[in-house]
Amino acid sequence: MEGTKTTAKLDKHSVSMHNARMSHAQQARISGKVCFVQAYAKINLTLDVLERRPDGYHELATVMQTIDLHDTICLTATADHQVQVICTRPELSNDQNLTVRAVHMLRQHFASTQGVRIELVKRIPTAAGLGGGSSDAAAVLLALQHWWQLQLPPPDLLSMAASLGSDIPFFLTGGLALCEGRGERVTLLIHYWPASMRWLLLLKPAISVSTAAVFRSLPASAYTDGTHSRAVCEALSAGNDPGAVNLHNGLERSVLEHYPEVARAREDLLRAGAQLVRLSGSGPTLFVPFAELSAAIQVQQQVQAQGYEVYLSRAIHPAVGNICLF
């Protein structure tokens, strides 16, 4: 892949609004009182589990792509010095929400007491293998550094993101990327997307899956050497279809064995006409690629009639322009 990929870098404008040194007070300056930002979901085209690390995590190689299923976040400046989240999913309206933790981390870094109200409209299903919580946190980090005009070096932002969660560094850029380590080492790939995957049908079984539990139960026989992720990177970088055999998720077999609801959903998708069904992340969401919208709609209608939660989506490459100030 050498020579065909570009190391992930944050847009310089989003990292620093100007080059002059600023005091903490200046760094917390607000432009406008309200900031809207969208947070996009992702799918894992591959997920190679390489080995268990001494720190208890697993070494990964995964190719991820953002999709147009998104949450919407509204940040409002308040005078009470508090950080509060109000979510359309009431169980997420608490201080453990990653968006709240992201605000506190930035405030602590810049010694700021600026109050923020976070209003979060959830469309990405939770505990679904789609990275919704991680994407929300990354969106808040990016929005606040732009809104508050913070001079935050890219390594510091990446460090903050990684300390909040393994997937969050990926969402600082989004698009198509190879993520390694725990997921914190992000290498952007060229923006090629195969015609065979023009449309993506997502099916979320009516259960939640614990990522930690899935990894704990993973047998060593599921480990790989990263061959699948390398093959997909090489194919996409050359402008080729990656092929079904390399769209491999090392967690899939274990999830199908331990969660019969996921196995049943997979069989229902295949009976409805899906040619290829893959697990995203640790699940339970399954995704099906289609070249033609008509075929995607046909499968969507059949599984929706069975009561499944289904989303029709596509690949997307987010931009700083998703941040709107008022």
TAVENDA-V688777 format. One record per residue. N is the residue number from 1. RES is the residue in one small letter. SS is DSSP state (helix for helix, strand for strand, loop for the rest). BURIAL is b if it has 16 or more other ideal C-beta (glycine too) atoms within 10 Angstrom, else e. Layout:
BEGIN
n=<N:N>
res=<RES:RES>
ss=<SS:SS>
burial=<BURIAL:BURIAL>
END
This chain:
BEGIN
n=<1:2:3:4:5:6:7:8:9:10:11:12:13:14:15:16:17:18:19:20:21:22:23:24:25:26:27:28:29:30:31:32:33:34:35:36:37:38:39:40:41:42:43:44:45:46:47:48:49:50:51:52:53:54:55:56:57:58:59:60:61:62:63:64:65:66:67:68:69:70:71:72:73:74:75:76:77:78:79:80:81:82:83:84:85:86:87:88:89:90:91:92:93:94:95:96:97:98:99:100:101:102:103:104:105:106:107:108:109:110:111:112:113:114:115:116:117:118:119:120:121:122:123:124:125:126:127:128:129:130:131:132:133:134:135:136:137:138:139:140:141:142:143:144:145:146:147:148:149:150:151:152:153:154:155:156:157:158:159:160:161:162:163:164:165:166:167:168:169:170:171:172:173:174:175:176:177:178:179:180:181:182:183:184:185:186:187:188:189:190:191:192:193:194:195:196:197:198:199:200:201:202:203:204:205:206:207:208:209:210:211:212:213:214:215:216:217:218:219:220:221:222:223:224:225:226:227:228:229:230:231:232:233:234:235:236:237:238:239:240:241:242:243:244:245:246:247:248:249:250:251:252:253:254:255:256:257:258:259:260:261:262:263:264:265:266:267:268:269:270:271:272:273:274:275:276:277:278:279:280:281:282:283:284:285:286:287:288:289:290:291:292:293:294:295:296:297:298:299:300:301:302:303:304:305:306:307:308:309:310:311:312:313:314:315:316:317:318:319:320:321:322:323:324:325:326>
res=<m:e:g:t:k:t:t:a:k:l:d:k:h:s:v:s:m:h:n:a:r:m:s:h:a:q:q:a:r:i:s:g:k:v:c:f:v:q:a:y:a:k:i:n:l:t:l:d:v:l:e:r:r:p:d:g:y:h:e:l:a:t:v:m:q:t:i:d:l:h:d:t:i:c:l:t:a:t:a:d:h:q:v:q:v:i:c:t:r:p:e:l:s:n:d:q:n:l:t:v:r:a:v:h:m:l:r:q:h:f:a:s:t:q:g:v:r:i:e:l:v:k:r:i:p:t:a:a:g:l:g:g:g:s:s:d:a:a:a:v:l:l:a:l:q:h:w:w:q:l:q:l:p:p:p:d:l:l:s:m:a:a:s:l:g:s:d:i:p:f:f:l:t:g:g:l:a:l:c:e:g:r:g:e:r:v:t:l:l:i:h:y:w:p:a:s:m:r:w:l:l:l:l:k:p:a:i:s:v:s:t:a:a:v:f:r:s:l:p:a:s:a:y:t:d:g:t:h:s:r:a:v:c:e:a:l:s:a:g:n:d:p:g:a:v:n:l:h:n:g:l:e:r:s:v:l:e:h:y:p:e:v:a:r:a:r:e:d:l:l:r:a:g:a:q:l:v:r:l:s:g:s:g:p:t:l:f:v:p:f:a:e:l:s:a:a:i:q:v:q:q:q:v:q:a:q:g:y:e:v:y:l:s:r:a:i:h:p:a:v:g:n:i:c:l:f>
ss=<loop:loop:loop:loop:strand:strand:strand:loop:loop:loop:loop:helix:helix:helix:helix:loop:loop:loop:loop:loop:loop:loop:loop:helix:helix:helix:helix:loop:loop:loop:loop:loop:loop:strand:strand:strand:strand:strand:strand:strand:strand:strand:strand:strand:loop:loop:strand:strand:strand:strand:strand:strand:loop:loop:loop:loop:loop:strand:strand:strand:strand:strand:strand:strand:strand:strand:strand:strand:strand:strand:strand:strand:strand:strand:strand:strand:strand:strand:loop:loop:loop:loop:strand:strand:strand:strand:strand:loop:loop:helix:helix:helix:loop:loop:loop:loop:loop:helix:helix:helix:helix:helix:helix:helix:helix:helix:helix:helix:helix:loop:loop:loop:loop:loop:strand:strand:strand:strand:strand:strand:strand:loop:loop:loop:loop:loop:loop:loop:loop:loop:loop:helix:helix:helix:helix:helix:helix:helix:helix:helix:helix:helix:helix:helix:helix:helix:helix:loop:loop:loop:loop:loop:loop:helix:helix:helix:helix:helix:helix:helix:helix:helix:helix:helix:loop:loop:loop:helix:helix:helix:helix:loop:loop:loop:loop:strand:strand:strand:strand:strand:strand:loop:loop:loop:strand:strand:strand:strand:strand:loop:loop:loop:loop:loop:helix:helix:helix:loop:strand:strand:strand:strand:strand:strand:loop:loop:loop:loop:loop:loop:helix:helix:helix:helix:helix:helix:loop:loop:loop:helix:helix:helix:loop:loop:loop:loop:helix:helix:helix:helix:helix:helix:helix:helix:helix:helix:helix:loop:loop:loop:loop:loop:loop:helix:helix:helix:loop:loop:strand:loop:loop:helix:helix:helix:helix:helix:helix:helix:loop:helix:helix:helix:helix:helix:helix:helix:helix:helix:helix:helix:helix:loop:loop:loop:loop:loop:loop:strand:strand:loop:loop:loop:loop:loop:loop:strand:strand:strand:strand:strand:loop:loop:helix:helix:helix:helix:helix:helix:helix:helix:helix:helix:helix:helix:helix:loop:loop:loop:strand:strand:strand:strand:strand:loop:strand:loop:loop:loop:loop:helix:helix:helix:loop:strand:strand:loop>
burial=<e:e:e:e:b:e:e:b:e:b:e:e:e:b:b:b:b:e:e:e:e:b:e:e:e:e:b:b:e:e:e:e:e:e:b:b:b:b:b:b:b:b:b:b:b:b:b:b:b:b:e:e:e:e:e:e:e:b:e:b:b:b:b:b:b:b:b:e:b:b:b:b:b:b:b:b:e:e:e:e:e:e:b:b:b:e:b:e:e:e:e:b:b:e:e:e:b:b:b:b:b:b:b:e:b:b:b:e:b:b:e:b:e:b:b:b:b:b:b:b:e:b:e:b:b:e:b:b:b:b:b:b:b:b:b:b:b:b:b:b:b:b:b:b:b:b:b:b:b:b:b:b:e:b:e:e:b:b:e:b:b:b:e:b:b:b:b:b:b:b:b:b:b:b:b:b:b:b:b:b:b:b:b:b:b:b:e:b:b:e:e:e:e:b:e:b:b:e:b:b:b:b:b:b:b:e:e:e:b:e:e:e:e:b:b:e:e:b:e:e:e:e:b:b:e:b:e:b:b:b:b:b:b:b:b:b:b:e:e:e:e:b:e:e:e:b:b:b:b:b:b:b:e:b:b:b:e:e:b:e:e:b:e:e:b:b:e:b:b:e:e:b:e:b:e:e:b:b:b:b:b:b:b:b:b:b:b:b:b:b:e:e:e:e:b:b:e:e:b:b:e:b:b:e:e:e:e:b:e:b:b:b:b:e:b:b:e:b:e:e:e:b:b:e:e:e>
END
